Amino acid sequence: MMQPKKRFIEIVQQLRTLIREEHIEEGGKLPSERVLSERLQVGRSAVREALRSLELLGLIETKHGGGTFLSASPQHKLIEVLATFIMDDAGSIEDVHKTRILHEQEAIRVVCTSAELRALPVWESLFIRLEVAEDVVRKDVLREIIITAGNRLSLRIWLQLQAYSGRPLGALITTQEKPYVLTLVKALQLGLTEDALQAHAAWVNNNKDKGVM
């Protein structure tokens, strides 16, 4: 049985091939999910996931009630190059992982150096959820940091990096991980950049050997 990540990558590659073969120009409309599902011979849920990924990259855009269109965004070409690198080079997984970490580190620096961002209620909410043993997903904490930093291009790139890194960031934070994450969140609130970066590094390194971050 084909691994989900490999199947996902192949679907995205098929979509890109179809766009080229159909000569769909920027701003042009893509076939419907049903049609794509039939032509690519995959389930509609798999097609929907691939389309969402391309939308996050900025390659396509969905208009409510109007269908899906190839993006005419100025970022289109830049992100297509990045997407090609990620999807076509099987030996680049470790570089993908390292680049994802760099985006997270820079977002931590941005949050720590902004009194306005540090004061957002999201950090206290996260801290309380972690302390009272509520289920918190790894990806949710990291994504919140990236979103708060306010760089939309970095967010789009990070979303793709974490999708292709082969690390299960969608899993729950374990009891062993929790002290690192609590320290990270509290350091973000207090603007302690080095402490936050160290907590993030410790969190990643603690899970590195397990292949989960």
VMD Tcl script that draws the C-alpha trace (Angstrom):
set ca {
  {0.00 0.00 0.00}
  {1.38 3.42 -0.99}
  {2.35 5.66 1.90}
  {-0.06 8.65 2.32}
  {2.72 11.23 1.88}
  {4.00 9.62 -1.33}
  {0.48 9.36 -2.73}
  {-0.19 12.97 -1.81}
  {2.97 14.16 -3.59}
  {2.08 12.15 -6.70}
  {-1.41 13.69 -6.81}
  {0.04 17.20 -6.58}
  {2.51 16.38 -9.34}
  {-0.32 14.99 -11.51}
  {-2.27 18.20 -10.95}
  {0.69 20.31 -12.02}
  {1.11 18.13 -15.14}
  {-2.59 18.50 -15.97}
  {-2.34 22.28 -15.63}
  {0.56 22.33 -18.10}
  {-1.06 19.90 -20.57}
  {-4.40 21.73 -20.50}
  {-2.55 25.04 -21.01}
  {-4.38 26.59 -18.08}
  {-3.03 30.12 -17.79}
  {-2.81 32.25 -14.65}
  {-6.35 33.18 -13.69}
  {-7.75 30.19 -15.61}
  {-10.30 27.82 -14.11}
  {-9.38 24.29 -13.03}
  {-11.67 21.26 -13.49}
  {-14.02 20.48 -10.59}
  {-13.05 18.11 -7.77}
  {-15.29 15.44 -9.27}
  {-13.67 15.72 -12.69}
  {-10.17 15.76 -11.22}
  {-10.99 12.72 -9.11}
  {-12.11 10.80 -12.22}
  {-9.20 11.91 -14.39}
  {-6.53 11.26 -11.75}
  {-8.30 8.08 -10.58}
  {-8.09 9.00 -6.89}
  {-10.67 9.77 -4.21}
  {-12.20 13.21 -3.95}
  {-10.87 13.64 -0.41}
  {-7.31 13.13 -1.71}
  {-7.92 15.67 -4.49}
  {-9.36 18.13 -1.96}
  {-6.28 17.79 0.26}
  {-3.94 18.38 -2.68}
  {-5.91 21.44 -3.81}
  {-5.82 22.85 -0.30}
  {-2.06 22.42 -0.27}
  {-1.68 24.25 -3.57}
  {-3.97 27.00 -2.29}
  {-1.81 27.45 0.83}
  {1.20 27.72 -1.45}
  {-0.54 30.48 -3.38}
  {-0.62 28.47 -6.62}
  {-4.41 28.36 -6.83}
  {-7.33 30.24 -5.31}
  {-10.88 29.15 -4.61}
  {-13.78 31.51 -5.21}
  {-16.95 30.67 -3.28}
  {-19.49 29.32 -5.73}
  {-17.19 30.03 -8.66}
  {-14.67 27.19 -8.65}
  {-10.90 26.92 -8.38}
  {-8.52 29.09 -10.41}
  {-4.79 29.17 -11.11}
  {-3.41 32.04 -9.10}
  {-2.15 35.20 -10.76}
  {-0.36 36.23 -7.57}
  {3.07 37.92 -7.89}
  {4.34 35.24 -5.50}
  {3.28 32.49 -7.90}
  {6.64 31.86 -9.59}
  {8.71 32.06 -6.40}
  {6.54 29.56 -4.55}
  {6.35 27.24 -7.57}
  {10.14 26.98 -7.49}
  {10.05 26.19 -3.77}
  {7.29 23.64 -4.28}
  {9.26 21.95 -7.08}
  {12.32 21.69 -4.84}
  {10.30 20.17 -2.03}
  {8.30 17.75 -4.14}
  {10.84 16.58 -6.72}
  {14.00 16.07 -4.67}
  {13.60 12.97 -2.53}
  {16.98 13.57 -0.90}
  {16.08 16.99 0.45}
  {13.91 15.89 3.39}
  {16.52 16.81 6.00}
  {16.99 20.23 4.37}
  {13.21 20.67 4.44}
  {13.23 19.89 8.17}
  {16.08 22.33 8.88}
  {14.43 25.09 6.84}
  {11.17 24.60 8.75}
  {13.09 25.05 12.01}
  {14.65 28.29 10.70}
  {11.18 29.71 9.98}
  {10.06 28.80 13.49}
  {13.14 30.38 15.06}
  {12.70 33.63 13.15}
  {9.01 33.79 14.13}
  {10.02 33.32 17.79}
  {12.43 36.27 17.48}
  {9.73 38.46 15.92}
  {7.19 37.66 18.66}
  {9.70 38.15 21.47}
  {10.76 41.58 20.23}
  {7.20 42.93 19.94}
  {5.43 44.02 23.11}
  {2.12 43.97 21.23}
  {2.55 40.37 20.01}
  {3.79 39.16 23.40}
  {0.66 40.55 25.07}
  {-1.78 38.62 22.87}
  {-4.12 36.37 24.94}
  {-3.28 33.31 22.84}
  {-0.09 32.65 24.86}
  {-1.85 32.63 28.23}
  {-4.56 30.42 26.77}
  {-1.96 27.95 25.46}
  {-0.09 27.98 28.77}
  {-3.25 27.21 30.75}
  {-4.28 24.43 28.37}
  {-0.87 22.81 28.72}
  {-0.85 23.17 32.50}
  {-4.27 21.61 33.01}
  {-3.33 18.64 30.81}
  {-5.63 19.47 27.92}
  {-4.76 17.84 24.60}
  {-2.61 20.22 22.54}
  {-1.25 19.38 19.08}
  {2.41 20.14 18.29}
  {1.55 21.74 14.98}
  {-1.00 24.09 16.58}
  {1.59 25.66 18.88}
  {4.18 26.11 16.13}
  {1.61 27.39 13.63}
  {0.32 29.95 16.15}
  {3.85 31.32 16.54}
  {4.29 31.58 12.75}
  {0.87 33.21 12.27}
  {1.46 35.71 15.07}
  {4.79 36.77 13.55}
  {2.70 38.14 10.68}
  {4.69 37.06 7.62}
  {2.14 35.47 5.29}
  {4.72 34.18 2.82}
  {6.65 32.54 5.66}
  {3.40 30.93 6.84}
  {2.67 29.50 3.41}
  {6.18 28.14 3.07}
  {6.15 26.73 6.62}
  {2.86 24.93 6.01}
  {4.39 23.14 3.04}
  {7.66 22.46 4.80}
  {5.92 20.78 7.72}
  {3.70 18.81 5.33}
  {6.69 17.33 3.49}
  {9.14 17.02 6.38}
  {7.91 13.54 7.26}
  {7.51 14.53 10.93}
  {4.13 13.82 12.61}
  {3.53 17.33 13.91}
  {-0.18 16.61 13.96}
  {0.29 14.40 17.03}
  {-0.46 15.49 20.59}
  {2.24 16.96 22.82}
  {3.36 14.25 25.22}
  {3.90 14.56 28.97}
  {7.66 14.42 28.39}
  {7.54 17.29 25.88}
  {5.28 19.54 27.91}
  {8.00 21.24 30.07}
  {9.81 22.44 26.93}
  {6.62 23.84 25.43}
  {5.57 25.53 28.69}
  {8.99 27.19 28.92}
  {8.75 28.29 25.28}
  {5.30 29.84 25.71}
  {6.23 31.62 28.94}
  {9.45 32.96 27.39}
  {7.40 34.30 24.47}
  {5.14 36.14 26.90}
  {8.11 37.67 28.72}
  {10.07 38.55 25.61}
  {13.03 36.36 26.58}
  {14.33 35.62 23.11}
  {17.27 33.39 24.02}
  {15.23 31.42 26.55}
  {12.48 30.91 23.97}
  {14.95 29.77 21.30}
  {16.63 27.40 23.75}
  {13.29 25.92 24.78}
  {12.34 25.46 21.13}
  {15.69 23.80 20.37}
  {15.36 21.51 23.41}
  {11.83 20.56 22.32}
  {13.02 19.71 18.80}
  {16.15 17.86 19.98}
  {14.16 15.86 22.53}
  {12.05 14.51 19.70}
  {14.70 14.37 16.98}
  {15.84 10.82 17.69}
  {12.22 9.71 17.72}
  {11.69 11.25 14.26}
  {8.63 13.20 15.37}
  {9.89 16.81 15.11}
}
mol new
graphics top color blue
foreach p $ca { graphics top sphere $p radius 0.5 }
foreach p [lrange $ca 0 end-1] q [lrange $ca 1 end] { graphics top cylinder $p $q radius 0.2 }
display resetview
